[in-house]
């Protein structure tokens, strides 16, 4: 399998794990998980770099921790636009992104 497919499936798996572990993150099925993974990929490629540049001073002041806030806000935003994927606040979004990122990173490292 190509690295792209592995990364994509890792994000989908991470979404299901996050929905299972975190109260406040729900996903209705595989179709919703695939759509969310596509949106996450698009947002991380198109929107996140702009947000990182715009918030560079606060990111530097917080030693990079503000990047977690940016990721959580993107996750929360996707929860508002994708039907079947609900995120009930900032804290569930923050923990959801941590789980999805960790699982995705781990799967990429072992493959």
N, C-alpha and C positions, 0 to 999 in steps of 0.2 A: 504494500500500500504506500501511496505517496505521503510525504510528511504533511501536506495540506489536509488530507483526509484524516490522518491520525489526530492532528490538532483540532479539527472540526469535531470529530467524535469525542475527543477528550472534553471539549467545552460542553457538548450535549450531556455527557456523563456527569460532569461537574454540576450542571444545572439540576439534574435529577437528584444528586446527592444533596445539594443545597436546599432543594425543596423538601427533601425528606428530613434533614437535620434542623432546619431553621423555621421556627414558627413565624409566619409572616411572609414567607416565600412559597407560593404555590404555582404549580404548572399542571396543566390539564392532560397533557399527553405528548407523544413523540413529535407530532406535527408542530405543536407550540414550541417545543424545545428546539427543533430545527430552525424555525423562524427566528427565535430569540438568538440562537447562535449566529445566524446570518446577520441580524441586526447588530449584535455585539461586534462582530468582525468589521462591519461597515463603519460603525461608530468609532472603533479603535483605530481604523485607518484614516478616516476623513475628519472626524470632529475632535478626537482626543488630542492630536498634536496641536491644534489651534488653541484648545483650552490650556494645554500645558504651557504654551508660549505666553498666553495672556496672563496666566497666574504664576509666571516664573518667579517674581519677587517673593510671594508668599510660600511657594514651594521651596525656595532656597532658605527662607527664614525658618521653615519647619523641618529642614533637613530631608526633604522629599516626602514627608508624611502626608502632605496635602494631596499627593497623587492618589492616595486611598480615597479621599473625598471625591476627587474627580471620577474615579472608577465607580464609586457608589452612586453618584448622581447620574451617570450614564445608565447604570443598572436600573435605578429607580425610574428614569425616563422611559426606558424600554418597557418596563412594567406597565406604564400608562398607555403605550401605543400598541402592544401586542395582545390580542385577545387570547385568553387562556393562560396568561402569565401575569401573576399579581404579586406585587411587592408592597407591603403595608407600612412603609416608613423607611427612614434613613438607616436606622440601626440594622434591620434585616437586610437592607441593600448592601451595607458595608460588610456584614458577615457573609452574605451571599457571594459577593465579589471575591472575598478572601478564599472561600471554599472553591469556587470555580477556578480561580487563578492557581491555587495550590495543586488541585487535581490535574489541571492542564499541564502545569510545569512538571509534575512528577511523571505523568505519562510520556511527555516528550523526552524526559531524561532516560527512561527505561527502554525507549524504542530506538 
